[in-house]
Amino acid sequence: MPGSLVTRFAPSPTGALHLGHAFSAIQAHDRARRAGGTFLLRIEDIDGTRSRPEHVQGIFDDLATLGLTWDGAASFQSARLAVYEQSLSRLRDKGLLYPCFCTRADIAASGAAPHGSAGAVYPGTCRMLDPATRRARLAAEPHAWRIDMARAVAAIGGTGGLAWHDELAGVVQADPLAHGDVVLARKDAPASYHLAVTVDDAAQGVTHIVRGVDLFEATHVHRVLQALLDLPVPLYRHHALLTDAAGNRLAKRNGAPTLASLYAAGQDGPALADMLRRGQTPPGFALPRD
């Protein structure tokens, strides 16, 4: 029905926004505006060691300079920690989580790559601990919480009905087992991206998720969480990523030029937004086709 479409832009305040963020925000914003729907802004600030208040204000300023407006007040994940714990408790009560004491070095030494990188998934080292050892280590050591993906898939009766629709890729059959026992609560944060974003999108009534194709694979994990927590399945659009002239994707960690630096160099915000809408970029950037 008209007005019922809800999208969101959900940046992390761990650095300044770059042109890739602008492209994604514009797509989510315009998707809602064309339908007379709602565009939400969510600040994903549960990484307490890297999130900064000045970056929050920078997000507000950068979006406003582009000419984008959002509906209602921005929400903050740091205000929803109790909600994430409730979801974790539901999964623990179902026997689907286990504590993981492994460090990055431990995982590297095992020959497996951490989730999110290419290669093998977590080998299940801590899943195989005996109960007495697990209890003793829980009382004495920092730990994350991982989902036992095989048990989770069994709990929902397999992956036969586990799919999603992407506006660009069509119907996609979910394969969460390929991602292994991903972390749902980190040692240094009360929830992982996988858990927090899935719970928040449902709680905010997001009907259409617009985000970069770099997060396409994460959707396999999000679908199993939606099934386990009885959450609705939105429509997805995983768009292409902007790159630099050499074809490298824009990223904070790679020192991508910030929106603020483009504005400071004389780039008009609304003109930049219209350029991106037309599939064009400033010199030095490129936009691959979806």
C-alpha positions in Angstrom: 0.0 0.0 0.0 1.2 3.6 -0.6 3.3 5.0 2.2 4.1 1.6 3.6 7.6 1.2 2.1 10.4 1.8 4.6 14.1 2.1 3.9 17.1 3.0 6.0 20.7 4.3 5.8 22.8 2.8 8.7 26.4 4.1 8.8 28.9 3.4 11.6 30.4 6.6 13.1 34.0 5.2 13.0 35.2 7.7 10.4 33.9 10.3 7.9 31.5 9.3 5.1 32.9 8.9 1.6 31.3 9.0 -1.9 30.3 5.3 -1.6 28.2 6.1 1.5 26.6 9.0 -0.4 25.7 6.7 -3.3 24.1 4.1 -1.0 22.2 6.7 1.1 20.8 8.4 -2.0 19.5 5.1 -3.4 17.8 4.2 -0.1 16.5 7.8 0.3 15.1 8.0 -3.2 13.6 4.5 -3.1 11.4 5.6 -0.2 10.6 9.1 -1.6 9.4 7.7 -4.9 6.9 5.5 -3.1 5.8 8.1 -0.6 7.4 5.9 2.1 9.7 6.4 5.0 13.5 6.9 5.0 15.2 6.2 8.4 18.7 7.0 9.6 20.3 4.6 12.1 23.7 5.1 13.7 25.4 1.8 14.2 27.6 2.8 17.1 28.0 -0.3 19.2 31.8 -0.4 18.5 32.7 1.5 21.6 36.4 1.6 20.8 36.0 3.2 17.4 32.8 5.1 17.4 33.2 8.9 17.8 30.6 11.6 18.5 32.2 13.9 16.0 31.6 11.4 13.3 27.9 11.2 14.2 27.6 15.0 13.7 29.6 14.6 10.5 27.1 12.0 9.2 24.2 14.5 9.9 26.1 17.3 8.2 27.2 15.3 5.1 23.7 14.0 4.4 22.1 17.4 4.9 24.7 18.9 2.5 23.6 16.3 -0.1 20.0 17.5 0.3 18.8 14.3 1.9 16.3 14.3 4.8 15.3 11.5 7.0 12.0 10.8 8.8 11.9 11.2 12.6 15.0 11.3 14.8 18.0 9.2 14.1 18.2 6.0 16.1 21.3 4.7 17.9 22.3 1.1 18.3 24.0 1.9 21.6 20.6 2.6 23.1 19.4 -0.9 22.2 21.8 -3.2 23.9 19.1 -4.8 26.1 17.2 -5.7 23.0 20.1 -7.5 21.5 20.7 -9.4 24.7 17.0 -10.6 24.6 17.6 -12.0 21.2 20.8 -13.7 22.3 19.0 -15.2 25.3 16.3 -16.6 23.0 19.0 -18.3 20.9 20.9 -19.5 24.0 17.7 -21.0 25.4 17.3 -23.0 22.2 20.8 -24.4 22.6 22.0 -22.6 19.4 24.9 -20.5 20.8 28.2 -21.4 22.4 31.0 -19.3 23.9 34.2 -18.9 21.8 37.5 -18.1 23.5 39.6 -18.1 20.4 41.7 -15.1 19.5 42.5 -14.0 15.9 45.9 -15.6 16.3 44.3 -18.9 17.4 42.0 -18.9 14.3 44.9 -18.0 12.0 47.0 -20.8 13.5 44.1 -23.3 12.8 44.4 -22.6 9.1 40.9 -21.1 9.0 40.1 -17.6 7.9 37.9 -15.4 10.2 34.4 -14.8 8.9 34.1 -12.1 6.4 37.4 -12.9 4.6 37.9 -15.3 1.8 38.7 -18.9 2.6 37.7 -21.4 5.2 35.1 -20.6 7.9 35.6 -20.9 11.7 36.6 -24.6 12.4 34.4 -25.0 15.4 37.2 -25.3 17.9 35.2 -24.1 20.9 32.0 -25.9 19.8 33.8 -29.1 20.6 34.8 -28.2 24.2 33.4 -30.5 26.9 30.9 -28.9 29.3 33.2 -28.8 32.3 36.0 -27.0 30.4 33.5 -24.6 28.9 32.1 -23.7 32.4 35.6 -23.1 33.8 36.7 -21.0 30.9 33.4 -19.0 30.9 34.2 -17.9 34.5 37.7 -16.8 33.7 38.2 -15.7 30.1 36.8 -13.1 27.7 34.6 -14.8 25.1 32.4 -14.2 22.1 29.2 -16.0 21.4 28.9 -18.0 18.1 25.9 -19.6 16.6 26.1 -23.3 16.0 25.0 -23.0 12.4 24.3 -26.7 11.7 22.0 -26.9 14.8 20.4 -23.6 13.8 19.6 -24.8 10.3 18.2 -28.1 11.7 16.0 -26.1 14.1 14.3 -24.4 11.2 13.8 -27.6 9.3 16.6 -27.0 6.8 17.3 -24.4 4.2 14.6 -25.5 1.7 12.4 -22.5 2.3 15.1 -20.1 3.2 15.5 -17.6 0.4 15.2 -13.9 -0.3 14.4 -11.7 -3.2 16.9 -9.2 -4.4 15.8 -6.5 -6.9 18.9 -7.0 -8.9 19.8 -10.7 -8.4 16.3 -12.1 -8.3 15.4 -15.0 -5.9 18.4 -16.2 -4.0 18.5 -19.5 -2.1 20.2 -18.9 1.3 23.1 -21.1 2.3 24.1 -20.1 5.8 26.0 -23.3 6.4 28.7 -22.0 4.0 29.4 -19.2 6.4 29.9 -21.4 9.4 29.5 -20.5 13.1 29.6 -16.8 12.8 29.9 -14.5 15.9 26.7 -12.9 17.2 28.2 -11.2 20.2 31.9 -10.1 20.2 34.3 -10.1 23.1 34.5 -6.3 22.8 30.9 -5.5 21.8 27.5 -6.8 23.0 26.3 -7.7 19.5 27.8 -8.4 16.1 26.7 -6.7 12.9 24.8 -9.8 11.9 22.6 -9.8 15.0 22.1 -6.1 15.5 21.2 -5.2 11.9 18.7 -8.1 11.6 17.0 -7.3 14.9 16.9 -3.5 14.2 15.6 -3.8 10.6 12.7 -5.8 11.9 12.0 -3.6 14.9 12.0 -0.5 12.7 9.7 -2.0 10.1 12.2 -1.8 7.3 10.6 -3.3 4.2 13.3 -2.6 1.6 17.0 -2.9 2.5 19.3 -1.0 0.1 23.0 -1.6 0.7 26.2 -2.4 -1.2 26.9 -5.7 -2.9 29.8 -6.2 -0.4 27.0 -7.2 2.1 25.3 -9.6 -0.2 26.9 -12.7 1.4 25.9 -11.5 4.9 22.3 -11.9 3.9 22.7 -15.7 4.0 23.3 -15.4 7.7 20.6 -12.8 8.2 18.0 -15.0 6.7 18.6 -17.8 9.2 18.4 -15.3 12.1 15.1 -14.0 10.7 13.8 -17.5 10.7 15.0 -18.4 14.2 13.7 -15.1 15.7 10.4 -15.1 13.8 11.2 -11.9 12.0 9.8 -10.7 8.6 11.9 -10.9 5.5 12.4 -7.6 3.6 13.0 -7.0 0.0 16.7 -6.4 -0.8 18.7 -4.4 -3.3 22.5 -5.0 -3.2 23.9 -2.3 -5.5 27.3 -2.0 -7.1 30.1 -0.3 -5.3 31.9 2.9 -6.3 35.6 2.6 -6.9 38.6 4.8 -7.4 40.2 5.3 -10.8 42.2 2.1 -10.3 39.1 0.0 -9.6 39.6 -0.3 -5.8 36.4 -0.1 -3.8 36.1 3.0 -1.6 36.6 2.3 2.1 37.4 4.2 5.3 40.4 1.9 6.0 41.8 2.6 2.6 41.7 6.4 3.1 39.0 7.1 0.6 38.4 10.8 0.1 35.7 12.0 2.4 32.5 13.9 1.4 33.7 16.7 3.6 36.9 17.0 1.6 34.9 17.1 -1.6 32.7 19.9 -0.2 35.7 21.8 1.0 37.2 21.6 -2.5 34.1 23.3 -3.9 31.8 20.4 -4.7 28.1 21.4 -4.4 26.2 18.8 -2.3 22.9 18.7 -4.3 24.7 18.7 -7.6 26.8 15.8 -6.4 23.7 13.9 -5.4 22.1 14.5 -8.8 25.3 13.4 -10.5 25.2 10.1 -8.6 21.6 9.6 -9.5 22.5 9.9 -13.2 25.2 7.2 -12.7 28.0 9.8 -13.0 30.9 10.4 -10.6 33.5 13.2 -10.1 36.9 12.7 -11.7 38.9 10.0 -10.0 35.9 7.8 -9.2 34.0 5.1 -11.1 30.6 3.5 -10.8 30.5 -0.1 -12.1 27.2 -1.2 -13.6 24.8 -3.2 -11.3 
